[in-house]
Amino acid sequence: MLIDNYNEVRKNIDEAAVRAGRKPEDITLIAVSKTKPLSDIEELRAAGVMEFGENKPQELRDKFDNISAPVHFHQIGHLQTNKVKYVINRAVLIHSLDSIKLAEAIEKEAEKNDKVAEVLIEVNFAEEDSKFGITRETAIPFIKEVAEKFPHIKIKGLMTIAPFVDDPEENRPVFRGMKQLLLDIISENIDNVDMNVLSMGMTNDYIVAVEEGATMVRVGTAIFGERNYNI
Ligand SMILES: *Cc1c(COP(=O)(O)O)cnc(C)c1O
């Protein structure tokens, strides 16, 4: 049963938190349900799981619109400006703000819907060409600009997708660096910016991420099994 996998991941998170002197309840587990059927989400929902992550805006929209009992969906994947409309009223949090162009699109849709969109800033910490996200160096000016220009956007923290590595220990410096970046931003005291959320860690490395300060981990494979992209 999926809930057994979920509980196993949750237990690992709680143990890692205690090891690091943190409170387990400070870490949210997001079950990444991308490519998986609605019935998988509903199975976990029936067991009390509320937080789910989706990569594709249309998939998030379709699942949101068809689910039998409401859950919280997080938009965790890259977001194109023309797809903001699908998630603005459906995602509790957009994890992937990475350009002023996207911020403009979110601002416009949020204003139209008379709401304030909660977002995380995606940081490409390791500066991999294959990944989206702003660089460490541009994070502070970027956040200042978004906070100043866009009243319908509320920044809640940072997100990163760490490199794909065999040994999760290799990502420890990335997670530690993200936590430091979060602290550096907090010390800037930017108006209209909260820096409480640090979204990092996936199936391969979430335990290390929790030890280094993650407040949200996004775990798919360890809960739902391998994904098949050819369907
Ligand atoms: C797919 C995905 C995850 C989950 O990946 P797993 O390795 O299956 O745990 C987490 N974050 C993002 C942004 C993803 O796209």
The ligand as a Gaussian input file, in Angstrom:
#p B3LYP/6-31G(d) Opt

LIG

0 1
 C        9.940000      14.605000      -9.914000
 C       10.341000      15.668000      -8.964000
 C       10.574000      15.361000      -7.598000
 C       10.517000      13.961000      -7.028000
 O       11.508000      13.142000      -7.551000
 P       11.805000      11.678000      -6.958000
 O       13.232000      11.458000      -7.267000
 O       10.888000      10.751000      -7.683000
 O       11.534000      11.712000      -5.502000
 C       10.910000      16.416000      -6.762000
 N       11.004000      17.690000      -7.208000
 C       10.771000      18.019000      -8.499000
 C       10.883000      19.436000      -8.909000
 C       10.435000      17.015000      -9.402000
 O       10.224000      17.356000     -10.675000

